[in-house]
Amino acid sequence: MKSLGEQPFGALTPLLAPRSVAVIGASDRAGNLGGLAVGFLQKFGFRGPVWPVNAGRSSVAGVPCFRDLGALPETPDLAILAVPAESVVDVARDCIAAGVPSAIVWAGGFAEGDEDGRARQRELTELCLGSALKLCGPNCIGVINTAIGLTASFSSLMTEIDHFTPGRVSMISQSGGIAVNAHARAQALGLGFRVTVSCGNEAALGIPDFMRALIDDDGTRVIAVYTEGISDPAGFVDALAMARSRGKPVVVLKGGATEASGRAALAHTGRLAGSDRTYDAIFREFAAIRVFSPDEMLEVALQLASLPPGCLPAGNRVLISTFGGGSGVIATDQCAREGLEVPPLDAETRRKLAPILTPLASSMNPVDLTPGSMTNPKNRETLPEVLDILAHAPGIDQYLCFSSGFGGLAPQFADMFDQVRVRAEKSMGLSWLAPPEGIVPRLAASGVMVFTEHARLIRAAAHLSRYAADLRHRIRVVTPDRTGFPWFDFVRGESVVTEDTVAGILTAAGLPVAPGRIARTHDEAVAVAQEVGFNVAMKVISPAITHRAAAGLVALDIVTGAAVAATFATFQARAGELGQSLDGVWVQHMFRGRVELLVTAFRDREFGVIVGCGMGGGMTEIIDDVVFTRAPIDAAGAEDLLRRLRTLRRIPALLNSNQTRLAADFIAGFSALVATAPWPGFTLEVNPLKIGEDSVAAVDGLLIIEPMVQLSS
């Protein structure tokens, strides 16, 4: 670990690992948070001097008190502003004048409140951005660094414990309550946290700033993040990229996941791509692990931190051992739901196990060791060898060991597991139902996360498997190569751009499109059909009618000129019934394809242009199988994006390798095109892209441009 002189947290070292702390506004008055902080810093053995600052006090908590910052023996690294909201800006200005490098503001009454509070925060932000002051808050619980006894916080956690257990997980949270509760539970598990940051309203420093600091910190193995909204999306992306490149896992709990998309429902994309799916795409791109509850966040982070270096799973194959067959049956079902495989053990491993397992044991997978493996002294002697054989079984990526009870024999089994875990070359996890007293802290002392429910360990194992897979994927944003695409040659201000124009855009971009042309009379329709070749499809072109099939304005597999003319007349009559005029009828060759995909893109206000693909045609919304990422991506990334589709994972034969390559080439080219789109808000959708035996073609397309469409936040 870096020494303090080496700036363990980079530019935020004075804030997260200060050498001295001033507590401004501290007193011994009951309920004074500054006085409470001075007492906490003493209680938990902060290594540097603590200086209360209050012109009306001579001492606080038995420590000499100073009238102002200028009276201090030296400039503190950190100032805790334990003052009311109305005084914060003036005190922050004093800190800047005194050269204090960092500060924490606990007080509420800023942007989370009324207009006066929002104005107060704007003033505080402008003050900090115009200076070198690194400020955490306001409206936060503060910072805890267990390695140095820093308790720059008023959390009740410090009244409930006598000491901190230093850990290898650090947490950043916009919610003080989420952060403190997670830290308290980690403490109770005997594993602890390293640094806990409650960043509150983020007037100056935000989640990305703290992430970068923790990525720099050698003592932080895993970063946990709770966020309800990212104030600096570009900075967040950069921090995630930095964490990925440094091999430091980030576990994210994102609040507000059910916010409805504001994008209009004219295109399928509007119903399939909300802001939450954009976050999903960002997290997958950078291998951030998304979780959905505080418990899940804590357990996954602690399990990651417990792994020896280099023990991430190579795949999704797990080995399960139990001390009762029923647990294994249930666990196998749970693994399947989480996307984990439970393959049979190889013959050689079973041969090694045969002479040393109990007579009632099963060497299948799950492996039922039976309770007799521990209760019978003879079997207990060979159990370490059994565990070691299982831990080194080939063709297995994670070993999940399920235990329960054992009473006085529990310490022996705990030691067996820990010794095997140290020697194993793969990820191991332990779940222990109703562990006897002392077992959890005994294993925690060796860095082992003990789950007390088998399903939770399985869930964590699935996260580890997906995280390792995400680290291997090739989805990367690449440099756009169509910066000069002539968008305005095709589009001049329309809100809904119809299929004929979209076909022209795609063709100009070099993307394959099923040949077609617009016709405005019966005779033109027949001529176009003969030109593009029968069989043909006919579709009405009208900006006001975007779901044409439902309106009876699409006809497929037309085989003669007479049928084309008759269909044209039918469309005219139907449009009249609907009170709509027609721009014409799109007559298009019927391209044959065995698989239909949706390929789509839109501009997200936080993360820029997003491209997606999914199962298309009439099944798009029924099965809701679509994935997104930032644009543009190359063909290799597009292949990996396709492989994320549930349908193609379950039925890989739908696309052979050549068809997958052709589809990926289209998606990559499409993503390069849309990355250069000039509009602040738009949706461009191809549905379907048909995949033939040796070619692909866009068959239908729609472009929607703001301001008519409100983009989701």
N, C-alpha and C positions, 0 to 999 in steps of 0.2 A: 504494500500500500504506500502511496505517496505520503511524505511528511507534510505538515502544514506549510512549511516553507516552499514546497513544490506545488502548492495550489491544487489540492486534491479535487476540488470542484470548479476548477478553472476560474472564470471571472466572478463566480458566485461564492467563492471560498469565504470571504468575509461574512456572508450571510448564513451559509450552511455549516461552516466550521470556524467561527470567529475565535480570536485569541482573547477578546475582552468584550464585555456587554454593558451598555448603559441602559437603565430602565427609567424612562422619562415619565414623570407623573406618579411614581411609586410612593406609597405611604403605608403606615401601619393601621390605617383606618379599616374597620371591618368591611369586607366586600371589595376593597381596592385591588384590582387585578394586577397592578404593577407590584404591589407588595407581595401578592401571591407568587408572582413570577420570581422575585428575588428569593423567596423561600424555597421554591422548587429548584432553582439553580444551585442553592446550597445543598439541598437534600440529595440531589442526584450527582453531586461532585463535579460540577462544571470546573474545568481545569484552569480557567483564566479568572482575572479580576471581574467583579460585578459591582457596578457603580450606580446606585439609585440617584436620580436627579429630581429634586423638588425644592424650590426656594423656601418652602414653609416647613421643612423638616431637617433635623440635624442627623438623624439616623433612621434606617428602615431595616427591620428584621435583624437588628444588631450590627448593621453595616453602616459606616459613615455615609451620609447623604450630601450631595453637592447642589449648590444653588442653580447652576446652569452648566451647559456643555463646556463653556470656557474654563470652568473651575476644575475640570477633571485632570488627573495626573497626566493623561495623554489622550489622544483621539481614540475612541473605541472603534472596534471593527464593526460592531452592530449596535444600533439603537432600537430599543423596543418602545414604541410610542403608545404608552398606556394612558391615553388622554381621550377626551370626548371628540366626536367627529368634527365639531365646530372649531377645535383647536389644532387639528391634524395638519392642515396646510401650513400654518405659521410655524409649527414645531418642525415639520419637514424642511421648511426654508432655513431654520436655524441649523439643522443637521448638515445641510448643503454648505452653509457658510462656514461651519466648523470642520468641513472636510470628512465627515463621517461617510464611509463607503457604502453602508447598507442599513436598511431599516425594515421594521415590521409594524404594520398598522392593524390592530385588532378590531377597532371600532366599526360598527355598522353605521348606517345613515348616509350611504353614498348612492351608487347607481341602482342599488336594489330597492331604493325608496322613492321619494317624491322628486319633483323637478329640482328643488333646492339640493337634494342629495346628488342628483345627476350632475348639476353644475359644479358642486364641490368636487366630485370625482374628476370631471374634465380639468378643473384647475390643478388638481393633484397630479394628474397624468402629464399635463403640459410642463409642470414644474420638474417632474422627474426626468422626462425625456430631454429637457434642456440642461440636464446636469449629469453627473456621474453617479448619482445615488441609485443603488439597486434596492427597489422597494417591493416587499411582499405584502399583498393585501390590496385594499382594506377589506373589512368584513370577513376576517379569517381567524382561525384558531392558532395559527403560527407554525413554528418549525420545531421539530425534535430531532436531535442527532444523538443516538444512544452511545455511539463510540466515544464521545467526549463529554457526555452528561449535559448537553445543551438542551434546555427546556425553555425555549423562547415561546412559551405557550401558556394559556391559562386552563388547559384541558383538565377535567376532573379525573382523567386517567392517572395523573400524578398523585392524587390523593388516595388512590386505591391500591397502589403497589409501592414496594419499598426499594426496588431496584429495577433497572432495565436489563433485559437480555439482548445484547447486540445481535443483529441478524444480517442476512445478506440480501434482503428485499428492501427496496426503498419505494415510497409511495408519494404520488402527487395527486391531490384531490381538490376539486372546486368546492366540495362539501366538507366542512370540518367534521361533521358527525360521522360521515362514511369513513374518513381517514382515522379518526380516533377509535371507532369501533373495530376496524380492521386491525389496527395496531394492538388494541387490547386483546383481541382473540389470538393474534400471533404470539403475544406475550404469554397468554395462558397455555398455548401449545408448547411453550418452551423454546420456540425458534426465534421469535422477536423480529423487529424491523431494524434497519440501519438508520435511515432518514425518513421522516414523515413531514410532508409539506402540505399545509392547507393554504392554497393560493387565493381563495376568496374571489373578489371582484376583478383581480388582475389589472389594476390601474396602470401598472408599469411592467411588471414581469408576469409572463403567462406560462402555461404548461410547457410550451416548447423550450423556453429558457431553462426551466428546471430540468427538463429531460436531458438537454445537452450537458448540464452540470453533472447529472447522475451518470450519464454515459462516460464522462471523463473519470468518474470515481472508481478506482480499482476495487473498493470495498463493496460496491453495489453489483450483485450478480444479476438481479432481475428488477425491472421497473414496473410497478403497478400504477395505473392511471384511472381516476374516475373523472369523467367530464360530462357536462350537460350541453356544451356548445364550445366550439373552438374559436377563440377571438382572433387567432392568427393562423389561418389554414395553411398558408405557404410555409410558415415556420414549423408547423406541426409536421407537414410532409418532409421537410428537411431533417427534422429531428428523428422521425421514423427511419428515414434513409440512413442516417448516421448510426442509429442503434443497430440496424440490420448489418451494416458494413463492419461494425465492431463486434458482431456476434452477441449482442446483449438483448435478451428477450424483453418485450414490452407486452404486458397484459392489460387490456383496456376494457373497462366497464363504461359503456356509453349510455347515459340517461336520455330520455326523450325519444326512444326508438319507435314509438307508435305515431309520431307526428305524420299527419296525412300529407301526401304530395299535393302541391298546389298546381302542378302541371295539368293543363287541360286534357280531357279524356278523348280528344279527337284521334289520337294515335294509341296503339297498344302500349307504347312506352309510358304514356301518362298514368296508366294503371299499374304498371309493373316496376317503375323506377322512381321510388321516393327518395328523400334525402337519406334515409337509413340505409338503403342499398348502396348509395354512394359511399357512405362510411365503410360498409362491408368491403367494397372494392378497394378503398384506400388501405384498409387493414390487411387484406390479402396480398396486395402488391408488395407491402413492406414486411410481411410475415409477422404483423402484430396479432396477438392472440385475443380474439374478442370473446368476452364472457357476458353473462346475463344476470348475475346476482353478486352481491358483495362476498358471500361465502365461496362462490365459484372462483371469483377473482383471487381471493386469499389462498385457496387450496391449490390452484394451478400455479400461482407465483411461488408458493413455498415448495411445491413438488419440484418445480424447475430449479429452484435454488439448492435443493438437496442432491441433485444429480452430480456425480463426478464429471469433470470436464470431458467432453467428447462422447457422452453417453446418450445423445439424442437418438431416437429410434430411426432406423433406416427404412422402415415401412410400417404397415398397419397390422402386422401379425403379432398376436399376444399369446403368451403361455399363462395359464391360470393354474394355481395349486390351491387346494382347499383341504379342510379337515372334515369334510362331509359332502356327499355327492350332490345334495339338493342345491347347495350354494353354487356349485359349478354349473348346473343346468340353468339356473336363473341368470348367472353371470354371462353365460354364452348368449342368451337372448339380449341382454343389455348391451353386450359388445356389438352385436349385429345392428342394433338401433343407433349406435354411435359410430358406425362405419369401421369397426375393428373386426379382423378375422381371427378365428380360433382354430388354427390348422392342426391336424394330427401330428403327434410327435414322430420324429424319424425313427426308423427301425433300430439304428445303432444306439440312440439314447434310451430307447425302451429296453434294449438288451442289457445295457449297463444298470438300469434300474431294477430289472426283474429279480436278481438275487437279494436285494437289500430292502425292497418294499415289504410292508406287512402283507400277510396272505389276502386280506380283504381289499387291499389298495388297488387302484386302477391307474395304469400308466398311459391312458389316453390323454387327450387335452380337452377339457380340464383334467388335471391329475388329482385324484382323490387320495390323499395321504392317510385318511382315517384318523380318528382321535388316538388310536393305539400307537401311532408314530411318536407321540409324546408321552403317553401314560405308561407304556411298556418300557422299562429301563433298557432292554436290549435294542429295541427299535430306536430309542432316543439316541443311542450311541451312533447309529448309522445315519440319523436324520441330517446332520451337517453335510455328509457326502451326497445325500439325495438332493438337498437344496443346491449344492454346488453343481451337480450334473444338470439340474433343470436350468440353472442360471447360465450355463454354457451350451445349452441345446442349440444346434444349428437351425436356420430357417425361422428363427423367432426374433422379433424386434424389441419386445418388452416382456418382462416377467412380472406378473401381478400375483402377489402372495396374500392369500386370505387366511386370517387367523381368528380365534375367538377364545375367550376365557383362559383356561390353563391354570388358574390359581397360582399356587406357589411355584409351579414350573415355568410360569410366564417369563421370568428374567432369563432363564436358560434359552428359551426360544428367541427372545429378543436379541440376545448375544449371537446366536447362530445366524439369524437373518443379517445382522449388521456385518458380521465377518464375511459372509458370502457376498453381500452387496459391495464391499470394498474391493473384492477380487473380480467381480463380474465386469464384463466388457459391454454390457447393455443396460438400459434403463430398468430399474427395479422399483416397484411400489409395494407398500404394505398397508393392508386394511385389517383392522383388528376390532371386531365387535366386542363391546363392553370390556375394554382392556383393564386389567387389574390396576389398582393404584400404584403409581410410580413408574409404569411402563412407558407412558407417553414422554415424560421428561427424561427417562433413561435413554430412549432412542433419540430424542431431540438433542441431547448432549453430543451425539455423533452426527447431527444434522439431518436425521431421518424425519420426514413428515409422516405421521401416523394418521391414516384416515379411519374414521369410526363407522363408516358405512361403505360397503363394497361398491355400490353404484357410483359413489362420488370418486373413488379411485379410478373406476372405469372411465368416467367422464373426463377426469384429468389426463388419463392415458390417451384418450382420443384427441384431446387438445395438443398433447405433445406430438402425436403422430402427424396431425395436420400442420403444426408449426414446422416440423422438420421437412414436410413436403413443400410447404410454402417457401422455405429457404432454398429449395432446389428449383422452383419454377423459373421460367424464363420471361415472365411478364414484366417488361420494362418499358418506360416511356422513352421513345427515340426521337431524334430530331426530325421535324416535318420536312418533307421534300417537295411540297406543292405550295410554297409561299406565294407564288404568282398565279394561282388558279383564278380564272376570270368569273367569279361568282355573279357579278353584276351584269355580265352578258346574258345571264339566264333569268335573274330575279331582280325586280325593281320595286321593292316595297310591299309585295303581297304578304298577307298574313298566312294564308293557306296556299301552298304551291302544289299543283296537281301532278299526277303521275307522268304526263307527257314531258313536262319540264324536268322533273326529277330524272327521268330516263336520259334526257339530254345531258344533264349534269354528270351522271354516272358514266355515260359513254365518253364524254370529254375528258373525264378523269382516267380513262383507260380501263374501266371496270366492265365486265361482261353483262350485257342486258339482253333479255329476250327481244328480238326485233319487233318493232311495232311503230305505228304512225297514227296520228289523229285524223279522223274523217268527219266532215261536217255535212255530208249528204249521203243518200243511199248509194249513189254511183261511186263516190270516193271510197266508201267503206268496202264495196266489192273489189275495187281496184287495189286497195291496200291489202286485203286478204289474199288476193292473187300474188301480190308482190312479196309478202312475208312468208307465204306458204301455209296451206291448210295442214292440220286443223288450226282454228284460231279461237281466241277469246275476245269478247267484246265487253268494254266497261265504259260507263258514262263518265265524262270529264266535267266536274262541277265543283268549285271550291266550297259550295254550300252542302254538298253530299259526300261525306268522307267514308261512311260505312255503306258502301254501295250494294253489297250483297244483301244486306238486311232490307234494303229498299227495293229489291228486285231489279237492280240495274247492272247486273253482271250475268253474262252468259258464256258458257265454256263449251269447248269441243264442237264448234260449228264447222261443218264439212263442205258446204256448198255456197256459191254466190247468192242463190235465191234465199237461203236461210240467213245469210248476212243481211240482205236487204230487209227481210221480214223482222229480224231482231232490231235493226235500226228503227223501224217504224214503231215497234213495241216500246222501245226506250223513250221515244218522243212522247208517246201517249202517256206512259207512266210518269215522266217528268211533269207533264201538264197536270196530272192528278195531284202531284205533290206541290204544285205551284212554283216549280223551279225551272229556270232556263238552262239549256245545255251549252257548254262551250264546244262540244263535239263528242265523238265516241272514239275511244282508244281501241284500235284493232291490233291484236298482237298474236304472233305465232305461239302456239301451245308448246312450250318447252317441257320436256318430260324429265322428271326427277323423282327418285325414290325417297328422298328426304327433303323436308322443307325447314329452313331456318329463318329466324328473325335476326336481322342485323340493324342496329339502331345506334343513335348518338344524340346527345343533348349537352347543353352547356350548364354546368352547375355553378352557382354563384360563388361557392367557396373553393372548389377544386378544379374549375375549368371544364374543358370538354371531356365528356365521359362517353366511351364506346361500349356497346354490349352485344351479346349474341344469345340466342335461345332457340328453343324448338318453335317453329313458325307455323304459318298457315292457320287453319281453323283451330289448332290445339294450343295456340300461344297463351291465351288467358286461362284455358281450362286446366292445363298442367302447371302453368306458372314456373317454367324452368328456364331462367335467364340469368346471366352473369355479366358483370360490368367491370371495367377498369378505365384508368385514364388513357387519353389518346395523345399521340399516336403510338402504336405498338408495331413490332415487326412480325413476320410470319411465324417465327418460332414462338413468340409470346402469344400469338393468336391461336396456335395449336394448343398451347397449354390452357388458354381460356376456354376453348372448345371442350377440353377434357374435364373441365369443371362442371359441365352440364350433367345433371343427375341421369337424364335419359341415356346419354352416350356412355356414361360409366356403367350403367346397368345392362345396356344392349350395345356393346362396342361394335358388333357386326353391322350396325346401321350404316356406318361409314368405314370403308377400307382406308388404308394408309394414303392412297393416291387421292381419294375424295376428301379426306381430311386436309391434305396439303392444299388442294384447290380451294376449299372453303376458307382455310387460313390465309391464303394469298388474297382472297377477296376482302376478308375482314381487315387485314393489314392495310391494303390499299384504301379501303373505305375509311379507316381510322386516320390515315394520312390526309385524306381529303377533308374530313370534318374538322380536323385540328386547325385548319386555316379558315374556317367559316367566320365571316366578319360580324355576326350579329351578337349582341349581348345575351340574348336568349333565343334558342331554337331547338327544334327536334327534327331530325332527319331519320326516316325509318324505311328500310327495305323489308317487306314481308309479303310473300316469301322470297328468300333466296333458294332456288331449287338446285339440288345437287344431283346431277346425272351420273352416268357410268364413268365418263371421262371429261366432263365439263360442268360448269356451273353458270347460272344466269339469274340476274335480278328480274323478278316477274312483276312486282308491284312496289311502288314507292310513294312517300308522302313527306313533304317538308313544311313545317309550321314555324313561323317566325313571330317573335314578340313585336309589338306590345300586346297583341291580342291574347297571347298565352302567358300566364303568370308562371314563372319558373319556381319550383319548390325551393325552400330554403334548406 
